Amino acid sequence: MRSIDLRNWSRRSQYAFFRGVAHPHFSLCAEVDTTLLMAELKPAGVSVFTAALFAIARAANSVPELRMRFRGDQVVEHSVVHTSVTVPIDGGRFAFCDVEYAPDWRTFDARCRHALELAKRQTELTENVAHRDDWLYLSCLPWIAFSAMTNPTNGADDCIPRIAWGKITHHEDAWRMPVAVQVHHALVDGFHLGRFYAALQDYVNAQLA
């Protein structure tokens, strides 16, 4: 983790402007081509859920701004951020599942399988990661091919990115998945989300290793 020198930061004016507004969050939603995942990896036994989570986590970690967090009047950049994702539990409810990120597929897949087994045993929704801010908050909505999404936050100082992906649909000989990202504008601009989506498409297109 490193501290950002706000006085010499190239984004200092954007940071100062959006740090003071009442509603500083913004969101984007775009489709990602998941043809390789659906046509090749899924038939080979790869979990679509875990593969999507892995690609999103890799893409987010590749963009420094998505790893930045507030510490009072300062900004820090984590070297890596991890995934806290919603999973279904009995009664049509959900709970949180926390998966430590790993940059290689085999390790991440094993961690995710273990975490999912534990998370699905939960009977109530509880906050497990409030003492740390090196997380991404993620949700999967496989029932809806949405085109926009907003998330609850803990006020104007909440700067943890929210990322959701939805129903994968087939049209024009391709499979497409909506991915929505909500961020704090004091730390992240549209340019940075453009980098995220480009990286996400690259990782979805790559064979898992």
GUSE-773025 format. One line per field, with one value per residue: x negated, y negated, z negated of N, C-alpha, C in turn; residue number from 1. Coordinates in nm, 2 decimals. Atoms other than C-alpha are relative to their C-alpha. Layout:
<pts>
n.xx = c(X ...)
n.yy = c(Y ...)
n.zz = c(Z ...)
ca.xx = c(X ...)
ca.yy = c(Y ...)
ca.zz = c(Z ...)
c.xx = c(X ...)
c.yy = c(Y ...)
c.zz = c(Z ...)
resi = c(NUM ...)
</pts>
This chain:
<pts>
n.xx = c(-0.08 0.08 -0.08 0.00 0.04 -0.11 0.04 0.06 -0.08 -0.05 -0.14 -0.03 -0.12 -0.12 -0.02 -0.05 -0.14 -0.10 0.00 -0.09 -0.14 -0.09 -0.02 0.12 0.01 -0.06 0.00 -0.01 -0.03 0.04 0.00 0.13 -0.01 0.04 -0.01 0.10 -0.04 -0.12 0.02 0.11 0.04 -0.12 -0.01 0.11 -0.02 0.03 -0.12 -0.02 0.00 0.14 0.08 -0.03 0.05 0.15 0.03 -0.03 0.10 0.13 -0.01 0.00 0.13 0.09 -0.03 0.04 -0.10 -0.10 0.06 0.02 -0.10 0.01 0.04 -0.02 0.03 0.10 -0.04 0.10 -0.02 0.03 0.07 -0.10 -0.13 -0.06 -0.14 -0.11 -0.11 -0.12 -0.03 -0.13 -0.02 -0.14 -0.11 0.01 0.08 0.14 0.10 0.13 0.10 0.13 0.10 0.13 0.04 0.12 0.00 0.00 -0.13 -0.02 0.00 -0.13 -0.11 -0.01 -0.05 -0.14 -0.08 0.00 -0.07 -0.14 -0.06 -0.02 -0.10 -0.14 -0.05 -0.05 -0.15 -0.03 0.09 0.08 0.11 0.13 0.12 -0.01 0.12 0.10 -0.06 0.06 -0.10 -0.10 -0.13 -0.05 -0.13 -0.04 -0.15 -0.01 -0.14 -0.03 0.10 -0.02 0.08 0.04 -0.01 0.05 0.02 0.01 0.14 0.01 0.02 0.09 0.14 0.01 0.07 0.02 -0.07 -0.10 0.00 -0.10 -0.01 -0.14 -0.03 0.08 -0.10 0.06 -0.06 0.09 0.11 0.09 -0.06 0.03 -0.03 0.01 0.08 -0.02 0.10 -0.04 0.13 0.00 0.06 0.12 0.11 -0.01 -0.06 -0.05 0.12 0.05 -0.09 0.03 0.11 -0.05 -0.08 0.09 0.08 -0.09 -0.02 0.12 0.01 -0.11 0.04 0.12 -0.01 0.04 0.12)
n.yy = c(0.12 0.13 0.12 0.09 0.13 0.08 0.13 -0.01 -0.10 0.06 0.02 0.07 0.09 -0.09 -0.06 0.11 0.04 -0.10 -0.04 0.09 0.00 -0.08 -0.13 -0.01 -0.13 -0.02 -0.14 -0.03 -0.13 -0.03 -0.14 -0.07 -0.12 -0.11 -0.11 -0.11 -0.06 -0.08 -0.10 -0.09 -0.03 -0.06 -0.14 -0.07 -0.02 0.12 0.08 0.13 0.10 0.03 0.05 0.14 0.06 0.01 0.10 0.13 0.03 0.03 0.12 0.10 0.01 0.05 0.15 0.05 0.08 -0.09 -0.05 0.11 0.02 0.12 -0.02 0.13 0.10 -0.05 -0.11 -0.10 -0.10 -0.13 -0.08 -0.09 0.00 -0.13 0.00 -0.04 -0.02 -0.06 -0.13 -0.03 -0.09 -0.05 0.10 0.11 0.11 -0.01 0.03 0.04 -0.10 0.07 -0.08 0.07 0.00 -0.05 0.03 -0.12 -0.06 -0.12 0.04 0.08 -0.09 -0.08 0.09 0.04 -0.12 -0.02 0.11 -0.01 -0.10 0.06 0.11 -0.05 -0.06 0.11 0.01 0.14 0.09 0.06 0.07 -0.07 0.06 0.14 0.05 0.02 0.07 -0.05 -0.09 0.03 -0.06 -0.05 -0.07 -0.07 -0.01 -0.08 0.00 0.13 0.06 0.14 0.10 0.10 -0.05 0.08 -0.08 0.08 0.03 0.05 0.14 0.07 -0.05 -0.14 0.00 -0.14 -0.03 -0.11 -0.06 -0.10 -0.06 -0.05 -0.12 -0.01 -0.03 -0.03 0.07 0.03 -0.09 0.03 0.00 0.13 0.01 0.14 0.02 0.14 0.04 0.13 0.05 0.13 0.09 0.07 -0.09 -0.08 0.06 -0.09 -0.06 -0.12 -0.11 -0.04 -0.09 -0.12 -0.08 -0.05 -0.11 -0.10 -0.07 -0.08 -0.11 -0.09 -0.06 -0.08 -0.13 0.00 -0.08)
n.zz = c(0.00 0.00 0.01 -0.11 0.03 -0.05 -0.05 -0.14 -0.07 -0.12 0.01 0.12 -0.01 -0.01 0.14 0.09 -0.04 0.03 0.14 0.07 -0.05 0.08 -0.06 -0.09 -0.07 -0.13 -0.05 -0.14 -0.03 -0.13 -0.03 -0.03 -0.08 0.08 -0.09 0.03 0.12 -0.01 -0.11 0.01 0.14 0.07 -0.03 0.06 0.14 0.07 0.05 -0.06 0.11 0.05 -0.11 -0.01 0.11 -0.01 -0.10 0.06 0.10 -0.07 -0.07 0.10 0.06 -0.10 0.00 0.14 0.06 0.07 0.12 0.09 0.10 0.09 0.14 0.04 -0.10 -0.09 -0.09 -0.01 -0.10 0.04 -0.11 -0.05 0.07 0.00 -0.04 0.09 -0.10 0.05 -0.04 0.05 0.11 0.01 0.02 -0.10 0.05 -0.04 0.10 -0.06 -0.01 -0.01 -0.06 -0.02 -0.14 -0.05 -0.15 -0.09 0.00 0.08 0.14 0.02 -0.01 0.12 0.11 -0.02 0.03 0.15 0.06 -0.04 0.08 0.13 0.00 -0.03 0.13 0.08 0.02 0.01 -0.07 0.09 -0.06 0.03 -0.05 0.03 0.06 -0.11 -0.11 -0.12 -0.06 -0.10 0.03 -0.13 0.00 -0.13 -0.02 -0.12 -0.05 -0.07 -0.10 0.03 -0.08 0.10 0.14 0.11 0.12 0.12 0.06 0.14 0.00 -0.10 0.02 -0.04 -0.13 -0.04 -0.12 -0.01 -0.14 -0.01 -0.13 -0.01 -0.09 -0.13 -0.11 -0.13 -0.12 -0.11 0.01 0.11 0.13 0.06 0.14 0.05 0.12 0.05 0.10 0.07 0.06 0.05 -0.10 0.05 -0.02 -0.12 -0.11 -0.11 -0.06 0.07 -0.02 -0.14 0.01 0.07 -0.09 -0.10 0.07 0.03 -0.12 -0.03 0.09 -0.03 -0.12 0.03 0.05 0.14 0.03)
ca.xx = c(0.00 -0.13 -0.01 0.08 -0.10 0.21 0.02 -0.15 0.12 0.23 0.59 0.58 0.84 1.08 1.03 1.09 1.40 1.58 1.47 1.70 2.02 2.32 2.36 2.01 2.08 2.14 2.20 2.16 2.29 2.15 2.17 1.88 1.84 1.83 1.84 1.52 1.64 1.98 1.87 1.55 1.48 1.83 1.85 1.51 1.65 1.54 1.78 1.92 1.97 1.61 1.46 1.65 1.56 1.19 1.19 1.36 1.11 0.81 0.94 1.01 0.67 0.51 0.65 0.47 0.76 0.99 0.75 0.75 0.93 0.98 0.80 0.94 0.80 0.55 0.57 0.39 0.34 0.36 0.12 0.41 0.78 1.00 1.36 1.66 1.95 2.31 2.42 2.77 2.88 3.21 3.53 3.45 3.20 2.83 2.52 2.16 1.88 1.52 1.26 0.89 0.77 0.50 0.37 0.36 0.67 0.61 0.54 0.84 1.07 0.98 1.02 1.35 1.49 1.39 1.53 1.86 1.91 1.87 2.08 2.38 2.41 2.49 2.84 2.82 2.67 2.38 2.10 1.76 1.52 1.60 1.26 1.08 1.12 0.91 1.22 1.44 1.81 1.96 2.30 2.42 2.78 2.81 3.18 3.16 2.98 2.98 2.86 2.81 2.77 2.72 2.61 2.65 2.35 2.25 2.25 2.03 1.71 1.78 1.53 1.53 1.62 1.94 1.94 2.23 2.27 2.60 2.76 2.55 2.76 2.70 2.76 2.59 2.37 2.22 2.28 2.29 2.29 2.38 2.13 2.21 1.96 2.03 1.73 1.65 1.57 1.31 1.09 1.22 1.31 1.48 1.13 1.03 1.35 1.27 0.94 1.13 1.37 1.09 0.89 1.20 1.27 0.91 0.92 1.26 1.11 0.80 0.77 0.76 0.42)
ca.yy = c(0.00 -0.35 -0.70 -0.94 -1.27 -1.49 -1.81 -1.67 -1.43 -1.49 -1.45 -1.68 -1.92 -1.64 -1.49 -1.83 -1.90 -1.57 -1.51 -1.79 -1.71 -1.55 -1.26 -1.18 -0.83 -0.75 -0.43 -0.28 0.03 0.20 0.54 0.78 1.05 1.38 1.61 1.80 1.85 1.99 2.18 2.34 2.30 2.38 2.71 2.80 2.78 2.43 2.24 1.94 1.76 1.81 1.74 1.41 1.32 1.39 1.18 0.89 0.91 0.92 0.63 0.42 0.49 0.38 0.02 -0.16 -0.40 -0.11 -0.02 -0.36 -0.44 -0.74 -0.75 -1.06 -1.35 -1.13 -0.87 -0.54 -0.28 0.08 0.32 0.56 0.57 0.87 0.98 0.98 1.12 1.20 1.56 1.71 1.88 2.05 1.85 1.65 1.45 1.38 1.36 1.23 1.45 1.32 1.45 1.34 1.25 1.45 1.36 1.72 1.91 2.24 2.07 1.83 2.11 2.33 2.03 1.94 2.30 2.32 1.98 2.05 2.37 2.18 1.88 2.09 2.23 1.88 1.82 1.44 1.14 1.02 0.77 0.95 0.70 0.37 0.35 0.35 0.14 0.35 0.50 0.49 0.54 0.76 0.90 1.15 1.11 1.40 1.35 1.00 0.87 0.52 0.20 -0.01 0.04 -0.16 -0.03 -0.15 -0.32 -0.43 -0.80 -1.04 -0.89 -0.54 -0.48 -0.10 -0.01 0.19 0.42 0.63 0.87 1.00 1.26 1.38 1.37 1.50 1.29 1.24 1.55 1.41 1.44 1.11 1.02 0.68 0.55 0.24 0.05 -0.22 -0.43 -0.74 -1.03 -1.18 -0.87 -0.73 -0.89 -0.75 -0.71 -0.47 -0.27 -0.26 -0.09 0.15 0.26 0.30 0.52 0.71 0.80 0.91 1.13 1.28 1.36 1.52 1.89 1.96 2.08)
ca.zz = c(0.00 0.08 0.00 0.28 0.28 0.32 0.38 0.69 0.80 1.16 1.06 0.76 0.90 0.99 0.64 0.47 0.67 0.63 0.27 0.17 0.36 0.19 0.44 0.57 0.71 1.07 1.26 1.60 1.76 2.07 2.24 2.25 2.51 2.33 2.63 2.54 2.19 2.29 2.61 2.49 2.11 1.98 2.18 2.04 1.69 1.59 1.36 1.54 1.21 1.09 1.43 1.45 1.10 1.17 1.49 1.31 1.02 1.26 1.46 1.15 1.00 1.33 1.28 0.99 0.94 0.85 0.58 0.42 0.10 -0.14 -0.47 -0.62 -0.42 -0.25 0.03 0.04 0.31 0.22 0.41 0.45 0.37 0.30 0.38 0.16 0.36 0.29 0.30 0.26 -0.06 -0.17 -0.15 0.16 -0.03 0.01 -0.20 -0.15 -0.03 -0.07 0.16 0.14 0.48 0.66 1.01 1.13 1.21 1.03 0.70 0.73 0.84 0.54 0.30 0.45 0.43 0.06 -0.02 0.16 -0.04 -0.37 -0.26 -0.15 -0.51 -0.64 -0.77 -0.80 -0.62 -0.82 -0.75 -0.74 -0.59 -0.76 -0.93 -0.59 -0.28 -0.03 0.12 0.43 0.36 0.63 0.72 0.98 1.11 1.35 1.40 1.56 1.87 1.72 1.89 1.57 1.20 0.88 0.54 0.18 0.02 -0.33 -0.23 -0.04 -0.19 -0.07 0.21 0.24 0.60 0.66 0.97 1.08 1.37 1.51 1.74 2.03 2.35 2.70 3.01 3.34 3.29 2.97 2.60 2.41 2.04 1.89 1.63 1.42 1.22 0.96 0.83 0.64 0.88 0.66 0.73 1.06 1.40 1.71 1.86 1.59 1.63 2.01 1.91 1.68 1.95 2.21 1.96 1.87 2.23 2.28 1.97 2.07 2.41 2.26 2.20 1.82 1.70)
c.xx = c(-0.09 0.10 -0.02 -0.04 0.11 -0.04 -0.05 0.08 0.06 0.15 0.05 0.12 0.13 0.03 0.06 0.14 0.10 0.00 0.10 0.14 0.08 0.02 -0.11 -0.01 0.06 -0.02 0.01 0.04 -0.03 0.01 -0.14 0.03 -0.05 0.01 -0.09 0.04 0.12 -0.02 -0.11 -0.03 0.11 0.01 -0.11 0.01 -0.04 0.12 0.00 -0.01 -0.14 -0.09 0.03 -0.05 -0.15 -0.04 0.02 -0.11 -0.13 0.01 0.00 -0.14 -0.10 0.01 -0.03 0.11 0.11 -0.05 -0.03 0.11 -0.04 -0.06 0.00 -0.02 -0.11 0.06 -0.12 0.04 -0.04 -0.08 0.09 0.13 0.07 0.15 0.09 0.13 0.12 0.03 0.14 0.00 0.15 0.09 0.00 -0.08 -0.14 -0.09 -0.13 -0.10 -0.13 -0.11 -0.13 -0.04 -0.13 -0.01 -0.01 0.13 0.02 0.01 0.13 0.12 0.01 0.04 0.15 0.09 0.01 0.09 0.15 0.06 0.03 0.11 0.14 0.06 0.05 0.15 0.04 -0.10 -0.08 -0.12 -0.13 -0.12 0.00 -0.13 -0.11 0.07 -0.07 0.09 0.07 0.13 0.07 0.13 0.02 0.16 0.03 0.13 0.03 -0.11 0.02 -0.08 -0.04 0.02 -0.06 -0.01 0.01 -0.14 0.02 -0.03 -0.10 -0.14 -0.02 -0.06 -0.04 0.08 0.11 0.01 0.10 0.00 0.14 0.01 -0.07 0.10 -0.07 0.07 -0.11 -0.13 -0.10 0.07 -0.05 0.05 -0.01 -0.08 0.02 -0.10 0.04 -0.13 0.02 -0.08 -0.12 -0.13 0.00 0.08 0.05 -0.12 -0.05 0.10 -0.01 -0.11 0.05 0.07 -0.09 -0.08 0.10 0.03 -0.12 -0.01 0.11 -0.04 -0.12 0.03 -0.04 -0.13 -0.03)
c.yy = c(-0.12 -0.12 -0.09 -0.14 -0.10 -0.13 0.01 0.11 -0.07 -0.02 -0.08 -0.09 0.08 0.05 -0.11 -0.03 0.11 0.05 -0.08 0.00 0.10 0.14 0.02 0.13 -0.01 0.14 0.01 0.14 0.03 0.16 0.05 0.13 0.12 0.13 0.12 0.07 0.10 0.12 0.11 0.03 0.07 0.15 0.08 0.01 -0.12 -0.07 -0.14 -0.11 -0.03 -0.06 -0.15 -0.08 -0.02 -0.10 -0.14 -0.04 -0.04 -0.14 -0.12 -0.02 -0.06 -0.15 -0.06 -0.08 0.08 0.07 -0.11 -0.02 -0.12 0.05 -0.14 -0.10 0.05 0.11 0.10 0.09 0.13 0.07 0.10 -0.01 0.13 -0.01 0.04 0.00 0.06 0.14 0.03 0.10 0.03 -0.12 -0.11 -0.12 0.01 -0.03 -0.04 0.11 -0.08 0.09 -0.09 0.02 0.08 -0.02 0.12 0.08 0.12 -0.04 -0.07 0.10 0.09 -0.09 -0.03 0.12 0.02 -0.11 0.01 0.11 -0.05 -0.10 0.05 0.06 -0.11 0.00 -0.15 -0.09 -0.08 -0.07 0.06 -0.08 -0.15 -0.06 -0.02 -0.07 0.05 0.10 -0.06 0.06 0.04 0.07 0.06 0.00 0.08 0.01 -0.12 -0.04 -0.15 -0.09 -0.11 0.06 -0.10 0.09 -0.09 -0.02 -0.05 -0.15 -0.05 0.05 0.14 0.01 0.14 0.02 0.11 0.04 0.11 0.05 0.08 0.12 -0.01 0.04 0.02 -0.07 -0.03 0.09 -0.03 0.00 -0.13 -0.01 -0.15 -0.01 -0.15 -0.03 -0.13 -0.04 -0.14 -0.09 -0.07 0.09 0.05 -0.09 0.10 0.06 0.12 0.12 0.05 0.10 0.13 0.09 0.06 0.12 0.11 0.09 0.08 0.12 0.11 0.08 0.10 0.14 0.00 0.09 0.02)
c.zz = c(0.00 -0.01 0.12 -0.04 0.06 0.06 0.14 0.08 0.12 -0.01 -0.12 0.01 0.01 -0.14 -0.09 0.03 -0.04 -0.14 -0.08 0.04 -0.08 0.05 0.09 0.08 0.14 0.05 0.15 0.02 0.15 0.02 0.03 0.08 -0.07 0.08 -0.03 -0.13 0.01 0.10 -0.03 -0.15 -0.07 0.04 -0.06 -0.15 -0.09 -0.05 0.06 -0.11 -0.04 0.11 0.02 -0.12 0.01 0.10 -0.05 -0.10 0.07 0.06 -0.10 -0.06 0.10 0.01 -0.14 -0.06 -0.07 -0.12 -0.10 -0.10 -0.08 -0.13 -0.06 0.11 0.10 0.09 0.01 0.12 -0.04 0.12 0.06 -0.08 0.03 0.03 -0.11 0.08 -0.07 0.05 -0.06 -0.12 -0.01 -0.02 0.10 -0.05 0.05 -0.12 0.07 0.00 0.03 0.05 0.02 0.14 0.02 0.15 0.09 -0.02 -0.09 -0.15 -0.03 0.00 -0.13 -0.12 0.01 -0.03 -0.15 -0.07 0.02 -0.09 -0.14 0.00 0.01 -0.13 -0.09 0.00 -0.01 0.08 -0.10 0.07 -0.05 0.02 -0.04 -0.05 0.10 0.12 0.13 0.07 0.12 -0.04 0.13 -0.02 0.13 0.00 0.13 0.06 0.09 0.09 -0.01 0.08 -0.09 -0.14 -0.10 -0.13 -0.12 -0.04 -0.14 0.00 0.09 -0.02 0.04 0.14 0.05 0.13 -0.01 0.15 0.00 0.15 0.01 0.10 0.13 0.11 0.13 0.11 0.10 -0.01 -0.11 -0.13 -0.07 -0.14 -0.04 -0.13 -0.04 -0.11 -0.06 -0.09 -0.06 0.09 -0.05 0.03 0.14 0.10 0.10 0.07 -0.07 0.01 0.15 -0.01 -0.06 0.10 0.11 -0.06 -0.02 0.13 0.04 -0.09 0.03 0.13 -0.01 -0.05 -0.15 -0.01 -0.14)
resi = c(1 2 3 4 5 6 7 8 9 10 11 12 13 14 15 16 17 18 19 20 21 22 23 24 25 26 27 28 29 30 31 32 33 34 35 36 37 38 39 40 41 42 43 44 45 46 47 48 49 50 51 52 53 54 55 56 57 58 59 60 61 62 63 64 65 66 67 68 69 70 71 72 73 74 75 76 77 78 79 80 81 82 83 84 85 86 87 88 89 90 91 92 93 94 95 96 97 98 99 100 101 102 103 104 105 106 107 108 109 110 111 112 113 114 115 116 117 118 119 120 121 122 123 124 125 126 127 128 129 130 131 132 133 134 135 136 137 138 139 140 141 142 143 144 145 146 147 148 149 150 151 152 153 154 155 156 157 158 159 160 161 162 163 164 165 166 167 168 169 170 171 172 173 174 175 176 177 178 179 180 181 182 183 184 185 186 187 188 189 190 191 192 193 194 195 196 197 198 199 200 201 202 203 204 205 206 207 208 209)
</pts>
